[in-house]
Amino acid sequence: MTTLTVTAKGQITLKRDLLQHIGIQQGQKVEVVKLPDGELRIKAKQQIQPISNVFGLLKDKTSGKVVSLEDMNQAVAAGWAGEK
């Protein structure tokens, strides 16, 4: 179990190993859910990627050829996952 200290401003800092455990990266937001008995649940907030992230991913930039449906599906999945 990890013990954290509350500052005078009522803030706590999660240690790096805890952030890594729940998959949080710098600048990312977290969701906190109040549970019964004074418990909290903290999890990484799902990042919704803007649709514009997938534009241009379907074009084969090297040859200008039309890409296959499988390639399109992979490009769309990568765009939504933020893997541009």
C-alpha positions in Angstrom: 0.0 0.0 0.0 1.2 3.5 -0.8 0.7 6.4 1.6 0.3 9.9 0.2 0.5 13.2 2.0 -2.2 15.9 1.6 -0.8 19.4 1.2 -2.2 22.6 2.9 -4.1 23.2 -0.4 -5.8 19.8 -0.1 -3.9 18.3 -2.9 -2.1 15.0 -3.3 0.6 13.9 -5.8 0.4 10.4 -7.2 3.8 8.8 -7.4 5.1 7.8 -10.8 4.7 4.0 -10.3 1.0 4.6 -9.4 0.5 6.7 -12.6 2.2 4.1 -14.7 0.1 1.3 -13.1 -3.2 3.0 -14.2 -1.7 4.1 -17.6 -1.6 7.9 -17.0 0.9 10.0 -19.0 2.0 13.6 -18.5 -0.8 16.0 -19.4 -3.5 13.4 -19.5 -6.6 13.8 -17.5 -7.9 11.3 -14.9 -11.5 10.5 -13.8 -12.3 10.2 -10.1 -15.4 8.3 -8.9 -16.6 8.6 -5.4 -17.4 5.1 -3.9 -19.2 4.2 -0.7 -17.2 4.1 2.6 -15.0 7.1 1.6 -13.2 5.3 -1.2 -12.2 6.8 -4.6 -11.6 5.2 -7.9 -9.1 6.8 -10.2 -8.7 5.9 -13.8 -7.3 7.3 -17.0 -9.8 9.4 -18.8 -10.6 8.0 -22.2 -9.1 10.4 -24.7 -11.6 11.1 -27.6 -9.6 11.8 -30.7 -11.0 14.4 -33.1 -12.2 13.0 -36.4 -9.6 15.2 -38.1 -6.9 12.8 -36.8 -7.9 10.2 -39.4 -8.1 12.5 -42.4 -5.2 11.9 -44.8 -4.3 8.6 -43.2 -6.0 6.6 -46.0 -4.0 8.1 -48.8 -0.9 6.1 -49.8 1.5 9.0 -49.8 4.4 7.1 -51.5 2.7 6.0 -54.7 -0.7 7.8 -54.8 -2.4 4.5 -55.3 -5.7 3.5 -53.7 -5.2 1.5 -50.6 -7.0 -1.8 -49.7 -9.9 -2.0 -47.3 -7.7 -3.7 -44.8 -5.2 -0.9 -45.0 -8.0 1.6 -44.5 -9.3 -0.2 -41.4 -5.8 -0.3 -39.9 -5.3 3.5 -40.7 -8.7 4.4 -39.1 -7.9 2.3 -36.0 -4.5 3.9 -35.7 -6.0 7.4 -36.1 -8.6 6.8 -33.4 -5.9 5.4 -31.1 -3.8 8.5 -31.6 -1.0 6.6 -33.3 -1.0 8.7 -36.4 
